[in-house]
Amino acid sequence: MSDRNPGAGVARVGAFTAGCLLVSNAVGSGIFTTTGFQARDLGDPVAILLLWVAGGALALAGAMSYGELGAAIPRVGGEYVYLRRAFGPLCGFLSGWMSFTVGFGAAIAAAAMGFAAYLGALAPGTPFERAPTAVAVVLVWALTGVHLLGTEQGGRFQRWITVAKIGAALLGGAAAIVWGEGSWGHLSQGVPGVTPQLGSVSVALIFVLYAFSGWNAASYIAGEMHDPARNLPRALVGGTLFVTVFYLAINLAYFYALPPEALAADPVLPVAEKVASALFGDGAAALVAGLLCLSIAGACSSMIWAGPRVYQAMAEDGVVPAALGRMSSRGAPVISTVSQSVWITLLLFTGTFEQLVVYAGVALAVFSALGVSSVIALRIREPELERPYRVALYPFVPLAYVGASLWIALYTGLERPMEALLSVVTIASGLPVYWFWNRRSQSR
């Protein structure tokens, strides 16, 4: 298989659009919905902020590693491509299966639930509040329709929605600190009776990593980029640094507005709305809820765009039906995109937001660790491979990411065994699918 993507066609995506895809993918429901859960489980604002710094450092290590992989192997598909090359077709297939069932499927479902929660808060007493699942389903299919229009149209939509949502969030955070009635003293307060424990820290890190999980988004469209050897590392590293600073600023605004005990109080999910109410009153809370709907919709859009590129690459390699790689005249993998949204719709009826985040987080931690470890495997197996970009401080940066991710997955499994077990079972369910399709392909 060529290092160049065989089905990419004419590259249309530049570094800025790829960076927008990353930023919009990462900055979705996670930062606006998970700090309350962390306050409930840890109780210490400083510990929570340090976890966001740690999450940013891990994401940056991953982004640097994927920058090397994507620059050397500029195909669509992300870690599916890297794992297949480094560890063989079965590992690559399970990565793609995880992306479909959990990595994109569950992550998009959780984000759509966050969108529905904020829209319901924006319009209380309406069907938007009474039927959140239906709202989430409509969002998923509306965005699916946008990206079925093609890469160029979807990329244009992604640029505009990313600029709009980041600009609105930055303005809101600045207004909170300049005009809001809060107190920096909240940073020295805690939740009575709650102290950080090893298990609760690991679960809190899953929420942080869920919020950062879009750090690798640009790698999924490497085969559609202009000069990926140069632009992909820029998009990955620059976008991840921006997201880290943005997340710290938003969390500081949260703790400026409310003490951790209030952030941890029910309802835990709409933390940003509670903060806006405390700072500016109920009218401002409604405005913030609207802006957050825009932000989460942008994240869903970016994942709905990126995910099908994995299944497209799998189809091009012959490990799934060829129909999943079929492209429209405008460059959209139609059947892959529709199939992904059908699965997301099913997930929306099966779990709560918190369950879906943990369910997805365990699998994402394991497979992103495997993806980053591909840097080391390919340095050993293919030293002659042209690498226009090399990860700094090799091998310490990829090893740090791999070790931390596996530690988080292990302790989260001990703390939340049901969600972790379901995640493992879902991934394992890909084994009979692989063997069936592999046997069928060989018999032809």
TAWO-V960416 format. One record per helix or strand. SS is the DSSP state (a for helix, b for strand). FROM is the first residue (numbers start at 1). LEN is the number of residues. Records with the same first field share a line. If there is no record, write none. Layout:
# TAWO-V960416
SS->FROM-LEN ; FROM-LEN
This chain:
# TAWO-V960416
b->13-1 ; 44-1 ; 190-1 ; 225-1 ; 327-1 ; 333-1
a->15-12 ; 30-4 ; 35-8 ; 45-28 ; 79-9 ; 89-15 ; 105-18 ; 127-4 ; 132-16 ; 151-29 ; 184-5 ; 198-27 ; 228-30 ; 260-5 ; 271-10 ; 282-35 ; 322-4 ; 334-14 ; 353-29 ; 396-20 ; 417-12 ; 430-13
